[in-house]
Amino acid sequence: MSDPEAVGASGRAKEASPAGAVGSKAPVGRRAAVTALALAASSALVPARAAYAAPATRGTRTRRAGAPKAPKVPANFLWGVATSGFQAEGSFPDSNWTRYIARKKPGIKDPYKKSVDFLHRYPEDLARARALGVNVFRTSIEWARVEPKRGYRDPAALAYYDDLVRRIRAAGMRPMLTLDHWVHPGWVADQGGWRNPRTVADWLEQVRFVVRRYRRMGVLWITFNEASQYLVHEVSDAPLTVPQGGVMKAALVKAHRAAYDLVHRIDPGAMVSTNVAYGTVLNSLMDAVLFDQVTDKLDFVGVDYYYGASVGNATALNAGLGEPWKVDPEPDGLYHVLRNYHRRLPKLPLYVVENGFATDDGKARADGYTRAQHLRDHVYWMQRAIGDGVKVIGYNYWSLTDNYEWGSYRARFGLYTVDALTDPKLLRRPTDAVPAYRAIIAGRGVPSGYTPVRAPAWCTFEEPSTCLVPTPTPPAA
């Protein structure tokens, strides 16, 4: 998952933003400044969409005549859960991120410890995923674990990943494998990371090795997770200078384009993408890091959406302060985001690769909004987009369990909550979203007649027309 600390100057982290979903954050704090600087300096500046004022009331609900109902998703729809290796596995080898934690870089609040120990508990976690009814399980194959030293591939790591992929498939799920989720080996960091041209060749060799190992297994391949936030973290934490950030940006583009062709040569028929961190009013900058340069090298558009933003909603500023659980979510933003990417790239299907909900150490939100309500509301709006002709092929919930959220365990995203800092047994306790997601999957969407708990936002940045006409919420079919 992306990152409550990863920012985008307009207002939200991977968890919040008065302008979108993942990856944006308010212009407060060191990381916000770094984000704006890194993205502006290393990307082509594209003017942000202007906000429009209108005499309407935020949250007005309407059922405009003629608005299509939210249909059931197609029978072959892909329902999934997502995680990443570093965030969940524990017992992690030398890497850029273990070093950032050891040095207590900005944003590091908690020790890594064992994380939630997915490395040793994956059979039981896969059983939980299977019980939900999902048919996709997303994780990452960690380069730092596979190749802890240049040229040496660890047999124990390979046995673990081999068994993980085998068990995913045996449970009736397709693996969605991320090739780079912001983490690389310590020896790569020692050679300068992505500012060293050799890293592209080294990374592609790792891609070649992994894809050969798991070809013909129905894998959905993700090259880079949220490239814009990867760049932000490396500029902030490595740290890279702004010119070096530009070098990294160019390297990521080159690596993705080459990896796309490489995967298709080795694993013909496989689908390949890179998931974008949706960034609200900064989204043009976020997309300019990698996405804009590779739209011809994508088999689907992978979208990570956490929160939207509107003229009347400034709560995403809390994400900039490292408190994403205080953000007032706008589920209808997902509808507008999916429609916008569809209009831009009408020939490509879309996949919601990440969508989730932060709570404060697992405590209930002050406003009473629950994880189950949040999940149903977002799925409703995804179904509305499908009803409007947007080809959405899948949805992943972030995440199956709570994870190490890039410096802290406080922001909880899991369907199953885990007290990683205080519970030596690392028990997985189900939230109210577990039965809710199971019912959604079994019913191919929200229940008939469902309308969102959260009313659509007035004057959302995702769709300026909402300043004049509220978004309708017809009951689900």
C-alpha positions as CSV (number, residue, x, y, z in Angstrom):
1,M,0.0,0.0,0.0
2,S,1.1,3.2,-0.5
3,D,1.8,5.4,2.2
4,P,0.2,7.7,4.7
5,E,3.5,9.6,4.7
6,A,3.9,9.8,0.9
7,V,2.7,13.2,-0.2
8,G,1.4,15.3,-2.9
9,A,1.2,18.9,-2.1
10,S,-2.5,19.2,-2.6
11,G,-3.6,17.4,0.3
12,R,-3.3,13.7,0.9
13,A,-1.1,10.9,1.4
14,K,-1.6,7.6,0.1
15,E,-4.4,7.8,2.5
16,A,-5.8,11.1,2.0
17,S,-5.9,14.2,0.0
18,P,-8.2,17.1,-0.7
19,A,-7.7,16.3,-4.2
20,G,-7.6,12.6,-4.8
21,A,-6.5,9.4,-3.6
22,V,-3.2,7.9,-3.1
23,G,0.0,9.6,-3.0
24,S,-1.0,13.2,-2.4
25,K,-0.7,15.1,0.7
26,A,-1.2,18.5,2.2
27,P,1.5,21.1,1.8
28,V,2.7,20.8,5.3
29,G,5.8,19.1,6.8
30,R,9.1,18.1,5.3
31,R,7.8,15.3,3.1
32,A,5.2,17.5,1.5
33,A,7.8,20.0,0.5
34,V,10.0,17.2,-0.8
35,T,7.2,15.8,-2.8
36,A,6.3,19.0,-4.5
37,L,10.0,19.8,-5.2
38,A,10.8,16.3,-6.5
39,L,7.7,16.0,-8.7
40,A,7.9,19.5,-10.1
41,A,11.6,19.3,-10.8
42,S,11.6,15.8,-12.3
43,S,8.3,15.9,-14.2
44,A,6.8,18.0,-17.0
45,L,4.5,20.5,-15.2
46,V,0.9,20.1,-16.2
47,P,-1.6,22.7,-15.0
48,A,-3.9,21.3,-12.3
49,R,-7.6,21.4,-12.9
50,A,-9.2,24.5,-11.5
51,A,-11.8,24.4,-8.8
52,Y,-15.2,25.9,-9.5
53,A,-17.4,27.5,-6.9
54,A,-21.1,26.9,-7.0
55,P,-24.1,27.5,-4.8
56,A,-24.6,24.0,-3.7
57,T,-24.4,22.0,-0.4
58,R,-21.6,19.5,0.0
59,G,-23.0,16.0,0.4
60,T,-26.3,16.6,-1.2
61,R,-27.7,13.3,-2.4
62,T,-29.8,13.1,-5.4
63,R,-31.3,10.4,-7.6
64,R,-31.4,12.2,-10.9
65,A,-34.0,10.7,-13.3
66,G,-32.3,8.6,-15.9
67,A,-29.1,7.9,-14.0
68,P,-28.1,4.3,-14.5
69,K,-28.2,2.0,-11.5
70,A,-25.0,0.4,-10.2
71,P,-25.0,-3.0,-12.0
72,K,-23.5,-6.2,-10.8
73,V,-19.9,-6.7,-11.8
74,P,-19.2,-9.2,-14.6
75,A,-19.1,-12.9,-13.7
76,N,-15.4,-13.0,-14.6
77,F,-14.5,-10.0,-12.4
78,L,-11.3,-10.2,-10.4
79,W,-11.7,-9.7,-6.7
80,G,-8.5,-9.5,-4.7
81,V,-6.5,-8.6,-1.6
82,A,-3.1,-6.9,-1.7
83,T,0.0,-6.6,0.4
84,S,3.7,-6.2,-0.2
85,G,6.7,-8.3,0.8
86,F,8.6,-5.8,2.8
87,Q,5.6,-4.5,4.6
88,A,4.3,-7.9,5.7
89,E,7.0,-10.5,5.6
90,G,9.3,-9.5,8.5
91,S,12.8,-10.9,9.0
92,F,13.9,-8.7,6.2
93,P,17.5,-8.7,4.7
94,D,19.7,-5.7,4.1
95,S,17.9,-3.2,1.9
96,N,17.4,0.5,1.3
97,W,14.4,0.4,3.7
98,T,16.0,-1.6,6.5
99,R,18.7,1.1,6.4
100,Y,16.2,4.0,6.4
101,I,14.6,2.4,9.5
102,A,18.0,1.9,11.2
103,R,18.9,5.5,10.6
104,K,15.5,6.7,11.8
105,K,14.9,8.7,8.6
106,P,12.0,11.3,8.6
107,G,8.7,9.5,9.1
108,I,10.2,6.5,10.9
109,K,8.3,6.1,14.2
110,D,8.2,2.4,14.9
111,P,10.8,-0.4,14.7
112,Y,10.2,-2.9,12.0
113,K,10.5,-6.0,14.3
114,K,8.8,-9.0,12.6
115,S,6.2,-6.9,10.9
116,V,3.2,-9.3,10.8
117,D,5.5,-12.3,10.0
118,F,3.9,-13.2,6.7
119,L,7.1,-15.0,5.9
120,H,6.2,-17.7,8.3
121,R,2.4,-17.3,8.4
122,Y,1.5,-17.1,4.7
123,P,-0.3,-20.5,4.6
124,E,-2.8,-19.3,7.2
125,D,-3.2,-15.9,5.6
126,L,-3.8,-17.4,2.2
127,A,-6.5,-19.5,3.8
128,R,-8.1,-16.3,5.1
129,A,-8.0,-14.8,1.6
130,R,-9.5,-17.9,0.1
131,A,-12.3,-17.9,2.7
132,L,-13.2,-14.4,1.5
133,G,-13.8,-15.7,-2.0
134,V,-11.1,-13.6,-3.7
135,N,-9.5,-14.9,-6.9
136,V,-6.4,-12.6,-6.9
137,F,-3.7,-12.3,-4.3
138,R,-1.2,-9.5,-4.8
139,T,2.2,-9.4,-3.2
140,S,5.8,-8.6,-4.3
141,I,8.8,-10.7,-5.1
142,E,11.4,-8.9,-3.1
143,W,14.7,-8.4,-4.9
144,A,16.5,-7.9,-1.6
145,R,15.4,-11.3,-0.4
146,V,16.0,-13.1,-3.6
147,E,19.5,-11.6,-4.4
148,P,20.9,-10.4,-1.1
149,K,24.4,-10.2,-2.6
150,R,25.2,-9.5,-6.2
151,G,25.0,-12.7,-8.2
152,Y,23.9,-14.8,-5.3
153,R,20.3,-16.0,-5.2
154,D,19.2,-17.3,-1.8
155,P,17.8,-20.9,-2.0
156,A,15.7,-20.4,1.1
157,A,14.1,-17.2,-0.4
158,L,13.4,-19.0,-3.6
159,A,11.8,-21.9,-1.8
160,Y,9.6,-19.5,0.1
161,Y,8.4,-17.6,-3.0
162,D,8.0,-20.8,-5.0
163,D,5.7,-22.2,-2.3
164,L,3.9,-18.9,-1.9
165,V,3.0,-18.8,-5.6
166,R,2.1,-22.5,-5.6
167,R,-0.2,-22.1,-2.7
168,I,-1.9,-19.0,-4.2
169,R,-2.7,-21.0,-7.3
170,A,-3.8,-24.0,-5.3
171,A,-6.2,-21.8,-3.4
172,G,-7.9,-20.9,-6.7
173,M,-6.3,-17.4,-6.8
174,R,-4.2,-15.7,-9.5
175,P,-0.9,-14.2,-8.3
176,M,-0.5,-10.5,-8.9
177,L,3.2,-10.1,-8.5
178,T,4.9,-6.7,-8.0
179,L,8.4,-6.6,-9.2
180,D,9.4,-3.5,-7.3
181,H,7.5,-2.2,-4.3
182,W,10.0,0.6,-3.4
183,V,12.6,-1.8,-1.9
184,H,16.0,-2.8,-3.4
185,P,19.0,-4.7,-2.0
186,G,21.6,-3.0,0.1
187,W,24.2,-3.6,-2.5
188,V,22.1,-1.7,-5.0
189,A,21.9,1.2,-2.5
190,D,25.7,1.0,-2.2
191,Q,26.1,1.5,-5.9
192,G,23.9,4.6,-5.8
193,G,20.5,3.0,-6.4
194,W,18.6,4.4,-9.4
195,R,21.0,7.2,-10.0
196,N,23.5,4.6,-11.2
197,P,22.8,3.5,-14.8
198,R,23.9,0.0,-13.9
199,T,20.8,-0.5,-11.7
200,V,18.5,-0.6,-14.7
201,A,20.4,-3.6,-16.1
202,D,20.6,-5.3,-12.7
203,W,16.9,-4.8,-12.1
204,L,16.0,-6.1,-15.5
205,E,18.1,-9.2,-14.9
206,Q,16.1,-9.8,-11.7
207,V,12.9,-9.3,-13.7
208,R,14.1,-11.8,-16.3
209,F,14.9,-14.4,-13.5
210,V,11.6,-13.9,-11.7
211,V,9.4,-14.0,-14.8
212,R,11.1,-17.1,-16.1
213,R,10.5,-18.8,-12.8
214,Y,6.7,-18.0,-12.6
215,R,5.7,-17.8,-16.3
216,R,2.7,-19.7,-17.5
217,M,1.1,-19.4,-14.0
218,G,-1.5,-16.8,-14.9
219,V,0.4,-14.0,-13.2
220,L,-0.7,-10.4,-13.4
221,W,2.6,-8.5,-13.4
222,I,3.1,-5.1,-11.9
223,T,6.5,-3.5,-12.7
224,F,6.8,-0.6,-10.2
225,N,4.3,0.2,-7.4
226,E,3.4,3.8,-7.4
227,A,6.5,5.2,-9.2
228,S,5.7,8.8,-8.1
229,Q,5.9,7.8,-4.4
230,Y,8.9,5.6,-5.0
231,L,10.7,8.7,-6.3
232,V,9.4,10.9,-3.4
233,H,10.8,8.4,-0.9
234,E,14.2,8.1,-2.5
235,V,14.6,11.9,-2.9
236,S,13.7,12.3,0.8
237,D,15.3,9.2,2.3
238,A,18.3,8.2,0.2
239,P,18.5,11.2,-0.1
240,L,18.7,12.1,-3.7
241,T,19.2,15.7,-5.0
242,V,16.6,17.0,-7.3
243,P,18.8,16.4,-10.4
244,Q,19.4,12.9,-9.2
245,G,15.7,12.5,-8.8
246,G,15.4,13.3,-12.5
247,V,17.9,10.6,-13.2
248,M,15.8,8.1,-11.2
249,K,12.7,9.2,-13.0
250,A,14.3,8.5,-16.4
251,A,15.6,5.2,-15.2
252,L,12.2,4.0,-14.0
253,V,10.7,4.9,-17.4
254,K,13.4,3.0,-19.2
255,A,13.2,0.0,-16.9
256,H,9.4,-0.3,-17.2
257,R,9.4,0.0,-21.0
258,A,12.1,-2.7,-21.2
259,A,10.4,-4.9,-18.6
260,Y,7.0,-4.8,-20.4
261,D,8.6,-6.2,-23.6
262,L,10.7,-8.7,-21.6
263,V,7.7,-10.1,-19.7
264,H,5.7,-10.5,-23.0
265,R,8.6,-12.4,-24.6
266,I,9.0,-14.8,-21.6
267,D,5.4,-15.1,-20.5
268,P,3.3,-14.6,-23.7
269,G,-0.3,-13.5,-23.0
270,A,0.4,-12.2,-19.5
271,M,-1.0,-8.8,-18.5
272,V,1.5,-6.1,-17.4
273,S,1.0,-2.8,-15.8
274,T,2.3,-0.3,-13.2
275,N,-0.2,1.0,-10.7
276,V,-0.6,4.8,-10.4
277,A,-0.8,6.6,-7.1
278,Y,-3.8,8.8,-7.7
279,G,-2.9,12.3,-6.5
280,T,-5.9,14.6,-6.8
281,V,-5.0,18.2,-7.9
282,L,-1.4,17.0,-8.3
283,N,-2.3,14.0,-10.3
284,S,-0.9,15.4,-13.5
285,L,2.5,15.6,-11.8
286,M,2.1,12.2,-10.3
287,D,1.3,10.6,-13.7
288,A,4.2,12.5,-15.3
289,V,6.8,10.6,-13.3
290,L,6.2,7.3,-15.2
291,F,2.7,6.7,-16.3
292,D,2.5,9.3,-19.1
293,Q,5.6,7.9,-20.7
294,V,4.4,4.3,-20.7
295,T,0.8,4.3,-21.7
296,D,1.7,2.3,-24.9
297,K,3.4,-0.3,-22.6
298,L,0.4,-1.2,-20.4
299,D,-2.2,-3.9,-20.7
300,F,-4.5,-2.3,-18.2
301,V,-4.5,0.9,-16.1
302,G,-3.9,0.1,-12.5
303,V,-5.3,2.7,-10.2
304,D,-4.7,3.1,-6.4
305,Y,-7.4,5.3,-4.9
306,Y,-7.8,6.1,-1.3
307,Y,-9.4,9.5,-0.9
308,G,-10.8,12.3,-3.1
309,A,-11.0,16.0,-2.3
310,S,-13.4,18.8,-2.8
311,V,-13.8,22.5,-2.2
312,G,-15.6,21.9,1.1
313,N,-13.3,19.2,2.4
314,A,-10.0,20.3,3.9
315,T,-9.6,17.3,6.2
316,A,-6.9,15.8,4.0
317,L,-4.5,18.2,5.6
318,N,-4.5,15.6,8.4
319,A,-2.7,13.2,6.1
320,G,0.1,15.7,5.7
321,L,0.4,15.6,9.5
322,G,0.7,11.8,9.5
323,E,-2.9,11.2,10.7
324,P,-4.7,9.8,7.7
325,W,-7.4,8.3,9.9
326,K,-8.7,11.9,10.4
327,V,-9.3,12.4,6.7
328,D,-13.0,12.6,5.6
329,P,-13.1,10.1,2.8
330,E,-14.9,10.8,-0.5
331,P,-15.8,7.4,-2.0
332,D,-17.5,9.0,-5.0
333,G,-14.1,10.2,-6.2
334,L,-13.3,6.7,-7.3
335,Y,-16.2,6.9,-9.8
336,H,-14.9,10.1,-11.3
337,V,-11.3,8.8,-11.4
338,L,-12.2,5.7,-13.2
339,R,-14.3,7.6,-15.7
340,N,-11.4,10.1,-16.2
341,Y,-8.8,7.4,-17.0
342,H,-11.3,5.6,-19.2
343,R,-11.8,8.8,-21.2
344,R,-8.1,9.2,-21.5
345,L,-7.3,5.7,-22.5
346,P,-10.5,4.2,-23.8
347,K,-8.9,1.0,-25.2
348,L,-7.4,-0.1,-21.9
349,P,-9.3,-1.9,-19.1
350,L,-8.9,-0.6,-15.6
351,Y,-8.1,-2.4,-12.4
352,V,-8.4,-0.9,-8.9
353,V,-5.1,-2.3,-7.7
354,E,-5.4,-0.7,-4.2
355,N,-8.2,0.8,-2.2
356,G,-8.3,0.9,1.6
357,F,-9.2,2.6,4.8
358,A,-6.9,3.8,7.6
359,T,-7.9,3.7,11.3
360,D,-5.9,4.9,14.2
361,D,-4.3,1.8,15.8
362,G,-7.5,-0.1,15.1
363,K,-9.8,2.2,17.1
364,A,-13.2,3.3,15.8
365,R,-13.4,6.6,13.9
366,A,-14.9,9.5,15.8
367,D,-17.5,10.0,13.0
368,G,-18.6,6.4,13.3
369,Y,-17.8,5.5,9.7
370,T,-16.7,1.9,9.6
371,R,-14.4,-0.2,7.4
372,A,-17.3,-2.2,6.1
373,Q,-19.3,1.0,5.1
374,H,-16.2,2.4,3.4
375,L,-15.7,-0.8,1.5
376,R,-19.3,-1.0,0.3
377,D,-19.4,2.7,-0.6
378,H,-16.3,2.4,-2.8
379,V,-17.5,-0.8,-4.5
380,Y,-20.8,0.9,-5.2
381,W,-19.1,3.8,-7.0
382,M,-16.9,1.3,-8.9
383,Q,-20.1,-0.4,-10.0
384,R,-21.5,2.9,-11.1
385,A,-18.5,3.5,-13.3
386,I,-19.1,0.0,-14.8
387,G,-22.7,1.0,-15.5
388,D,-21.4,4.1,-17.4
389,G,-19.4,1.8,-19.7
390,V,-16.1,1.9,-18.0
391,K,-14.4,-1.5,-18.4
392,V,-13.2,-2.3,-14.8
393,I,-11.8,-5.8,-14.6
394,G,-10.7,-6.0,-11.0
395,Y,-10.6,-4.6,-7.5
396,N,-8.0,-5.3,-4.7
397,Y,-8.6,-4.4,-1.1
398,W,-5.5,-3.0,0.7
399,S,-4.8,-4.9,2.7
400,L,-5.5,-8.4,4.0
401,T,-3.8,-7.7,7.3
402,D,-2.3,-4.6,8.9
403,N,1.2,-4.0,7.6
404,Y,4.3,-1.9,8.3
405,E,3.2,1.4,6.7
406,W,6.6,2.8,5.8
407,G,7.7,3.8,9.3
408,S,4.7,3.1,11.5
409,Y,2.2,0.5,12.5
410,R,-0.3,3.1,13.7
411,A,-2.3,3.5,10.5
412,R,-4.3,0.2,10.2
413,F,-5.5,-0.9,6.8
414,G,-6.1,-4.6,7.3
415,L,-9.3,-6.6,6.9
416,Y,-7.7,-8.4,9.7
417,T,-6.0,-6.3,12.4
418,V,-2.7,-7.2,14.0
419,D,-1.0,-5.6,17.0
420,A,2.5,-5.9,15.6
421,L,4.2,-3.9,18.4
422,T,2.5,-5.4,21.4
423,D,1.2,-8.9,20.6
424,P,4.0,-11.5,20.4
425,K,1.5,-14.0,18.9
426,L,0.6,-11.6,16.1
427,L,-3.0,-12.8,16.1
428,R,-5.2,-11.8,13.2
429,R,-8.5,-10.4,14.4
430,P,-11.2,-9.9,11.8
431,T,-12.8,-6.4,11.3
432,D,-16.4,-5.8,10.2
433,A,-15.1,-5.6,6.7
434,V,-14.4,-9.4,6.5
435,P,-18.0,-10.5,6.3
436,A,-18.8,-7.4,4.2
437,Y,-16.2,-8.2,1.6
438,R,-17.2,-11.9,1.5
439,A,-20.8,-10.9,0.9
440,I,-19.8,-8.4,-1.8
441,I,-17.8,-11.0,-3.7
442,A,-20.5,-13.6,-3.4
443,G,-23.1,-11.1,-4.6
444,R,-21.0,-9.7,-7.4
445,G,-21.2,-6.3,-5.7
446,V,-23.1,-4.4,-3.1
447,P,-26.7,-5.6,-2.2
448,S,-29.5,-4.6,-4.5
449,G,-31.0,-1.3,-3.4
450,Y,-27.8,-0.1,-1.7
451,T,-27.0,3.6,-1.7
452,P,-23.8,5.0,-0.2
453,V,-23.6,5.9,3.4
454,R,-21.4,8.8,2.5
455,A,-23.2,11.2,0.2
456,P,-21.2,12.4,-2.9
457,A,-19.0,15.4,-2.4
458,W,-20.0,18.9,-3.6
459,C,-17.5,20.4,-6.1
460,T,-15.0,17.6,-6.1
461,F,-11.7,18.2,-7.8
462,E,-12.1,14.9,-9.7
463,E,-15.1,16.3,-11.6
464,P,-15.8,20.1,-11.7
465,S,-19.3,19.6,-13.0
466,T,-20.3,18.5,-9.5
467,C,-20.0,22.1,-8.4
468,L,-23.2,22.7,-10.4
469,V,-25.0,19.3,-10.3
470,P,-24.5,16.8,-7.5
471,T,-23.5,13.2,-8.5
472,P,-26.6,11.0,-8.5
473,T,-26.8,7.9,-6.3
474,P,-29.4,5.6,-7.8
475,P,-29.8,2.3,-5.8
476,A,-27.7,-0.6,-6.8
477,A,-29.3,-3.1,-9.2
